[in-house]
């Protein structure tokens, strides 16, 4: 769904009260606003306006975003396309225990985590959680 918002209203967002931001968000999206900070709703309104100015999303990207949103499992593992290898320099983010853990792919079966080189995602997952995990499953790189 594309929000209906004008550039003039985007410029006015900075001067709106929290109640006005919520009302504008609901008008633009046609649904009740989620219970989140008005500053986040304001950012969404500005993003929608920028997207509209740029002509919107291309159909391929829009389909991919809907696919990812539909397959999100509720955990905060980064979603990566199924059966795709992770290229050199790819960063994998995983939130666990209130911390965000960042792993960088260095080469096939070599990963950098906390300044140390590891040879498997499973070993990194074990170091993070203290339990045995499938590394690709823990990091969301495989279903």
C-alpha positions, 0 to 999 in steps of 0.5 A, a space after each residue: 500500500 502506498 501512503 497518500 501524503 503531499 510534500 507540503 505536509 512533509 515540511 509541516 511534520 516538524 511543527 506537528 504535535 504528537 496527536 497531529 502526527 498520529 492523525 496524519 499517519 492514519 489519514 495517509 495509510 487508511 488504518 489506525 496507527 501502531 502504538 509506537 513513538 510519534 517520531 517514528 510515525 513522522 519518519 515513516 511519513 517522510 519516507 513515504 513522501 520521498 518514495 512517492 517523489 522517486 516514483 515508488 518502488 519497482 515491482 521486483 523490489 516490492 514483491 521481494 519486500 512482501 516475500 520477506 515480510 511474509 516469511 519473517 518468523 518473529 526472531 530478529 535474525 537477518 533474512 537472506 535468500 534461501 540457498 544463496 551463498 554469502 559473499 565476501 564482506 557480507 555482514 550478518 546481524 543477529 540480536 540475542 540477549 539484548 545485544 546485536 551480534 555482527 558477523 562478517 563473511 571473510 571467505 567460504 567457511 571463514 567468518 570474523 566475529 569479535 575480532 576473531 576468525 571462526 570456521 563455522 557459523 555454528 561455532 559462533 552461535 554456540 559462543 553467543 548462546 552457550 548452546 548447540 545451534 545450527 549456525 545457518 538457522 541461528 543467523 537466519 541464512 537457511 530456513 
